[in-house]
Amino acid sequence: MSTGIEFLNSLAPWRGEGGFSLSNISKVLNFLGNPQDMVRTIHVAGTNGKGSVSATTAAILGAAGHSVGLFTSPHLTRVEERIVINGLPIATEQLERQMTVIRAAVEQTQTELSYFEAITAAGFLSFHDANLDWAVIEVGLGGRLDATNVLLQPVVTAISSIDFDHEAVLGNTIEQIAFEKAGILKEGVPVVIGPMPAHSLAVVRAQAELKKCETYHFGEHFHAASAADGKVVLNLANSLTVLVQPSLRGAHQRINSAIAAQICALARVNHIAITDGISEVFWPARLEEGSFMGRDYLMDAAHNPAGIKALTSYLQQTGRESVVLAFGALRSKNWQEMMQLLLPFTREIYLLCPHSDSAVTVDELQRELSGSGITIHAFGSDHEAFIQHAFASEQKGEILITGSIYLLGSLREKIGLTNRCLWTKH
């Protein structure tokens, strides 16, 4: 008989055939006693920033002395990273136990689950078994029909941002995408809303009014303003003002910090914990700086045009007018626009492929660069050869690695980066 993790790995990802439905995961969770309803939860959706908001929210709750679970996706190097308890991924042995239980439930209920549905169920089981005070749940894709949306009564919901991504699934207009993300709103549950286009905001507000949700909109009900020495003043909706030093880099992370702070204020967390959590959170591959073999690097998980715009804004703010670029992306993304946004910042580029069937090929990337005059190094999926070439001692200049979370996961592993505790300083 296969192991529980082998069962998980045998499950198909959802690739767009047919439609989403919550019926299968609901049936399995009901058989298991609905563990997702036994823990206080915070549910976070958004095109970009939802992972950072979720991690920061969990860090704040942890700083307040609570036991906290964090569910995010996708993982960088190991699937266990998706299920975090008190800052650390669950052990492989624990995931094995959970998947064995879930496989039995699938067999008993004669139900099929996707990979994401199964790992979501494992997260809910893990948080229930650990008897946690809180669980912060990041939406996988969209919201309305995402597997995480089996949550009936979260304490707070949040939408970090709305922009174009996953159009084939969520719709081709910003209003359609907003409607899908607003699907996580629950009757009478407050919702924290990040900055977004007016058309998106109108859709979210309409759903909030329909469900009698009190809304807290960034820039209207709560704010973030720069202060001296890189600090940020957060003015929250409950007349609470907090001076923080965000550990996550970039102007966009100030907004994400404000969203997390407002979420936690609604969860009645004190200002000291808000300050500590924001200053201590670690979220890998988000403007992550380091050095390997004597060469500096900057890694960022931007994987759509909006994310790349936030990244290039950071490059401008920090005076990085010319970097060596390492880029790879999935075909499902608007990779052509992503690359065009990055080209003004580089004259040398490494072309890479994430380890995925849907990776953009080197040939496609080279065609996009035709006539650009940029020096090209094509390594494709040979990440080891890329590292040996790019980080050799004679190579000069900081290297920026971006375009795909899956690409960054592979490269982080190969240069020996491990994910430390997510909300404790070391």
Phi, psi and omega in degrees: 000140180289158177282171179297319180290325174298322175299314179302313183290344178278347184282146183280140168287157177278120186248013174106356178277129181076198184240164173286153174202147176266001189294318184291311180293326178296320180295316180293315180294323177298319177299326182273005178090016179052062181299335181294340181268000186262359182232142173293131186234156169234130188244125188235123174245175176148152178290309176229152176090348185293328177292316178296318177298316181296313180296319179293320177300315179297321179296319179296314179298321177295320179295335178279000177094007180274153167276134193223136169254150178224122177246121180222168176202156352281178177270160178276307184233325183228140183298332180300338179297340182288338183240104185246134176236121181051043173091352184236141176298149177294158179287154178302323180296324179291318177298321178300315179298315182296318182290331175294318177296317182292320178300318178297320179294321177298317180292318182293324182267358181052050184241153172252140175238151169278170177304312183293321178298319182292318180288330174296314178299321178296323176297313180298318178297316182298317181292322178293314182297329180279355178054051185281157174285320185218154168224129177258122188244117176270132175297144176282304183210125178076250181165301188305314182245018174289146183302332180289346186278018169284350177297125184271323188214067174297159179286321178217145167245161180210147172234110188288321182193163174223124177207183183280127174187149180054040184300327181298335181259316190267344181119160186264358177244154180296330179291320178295316179297318179298319180298317180296317181290325178290354177294348177276350180297140181237153183308118174075005181264127181297148180234132177260129188239127176278180179294139181199163179302152184302320180296321177295314181300321179298321179294315180296317179298321180297318178292323178295319178295319179299323184260010177057044178263130173288133184253145177229104188256129178298135181089348179239308181257338175212156191217163172226132181226141179291144176232185183291154173060033177076007180276165183228136174264122177255119175255108187265166190292340181264029179066019177267128177246130184230133174261120186231158174242092184298136176279338179273136187275154173104147180298327180294331179286338173296319178294315179299322177297319179295319178298314179298320179297318180293321175303311185288330174298320177292333176273010175064041174268142184283163187293331179295317178295322177299314179298312183294316182298316181294327182278344186251343187297140174240127180228102191297150175068020173246099186047049183271119182259149177187188179219140178220129181054034176084002180245132180285148176221158172229119179252134175218137186276016178305131185219018173208167184304320180297319178294320178295324178297320176295321179295312181294329174298319178294320178301317179294316183295330184258011175072023178271083184279339180212118178234161169273126188258135168242121191225137171206152185206168174265149183294336181288349180264163175277070189290332179296314178294321178303312181295318180297325177293331183272336187302324179297348185256007184212152170237007180213132186220137171262126179262121185233162177235125170301154177283083183204145177297336183260017179292142171294133183282161177299320179300318179295318179296318180295321178297323179295332183267000184305127178082003183282338182078006182277140175291127186243134170239118184256114179241348176056232183270003178275077185292328179296316179295323177301313182298317180297323180282310188291327185257014175296152189297332183280349180283144185238155174092147178294141180252130179257123181245122185200177174114333184202131175299322181294322177296313181296323178300315179296315184289322178299319180296319185288334177263011170083018178279133175239152182274112178282181178306134191281344179216044172221132177290142175229000000 
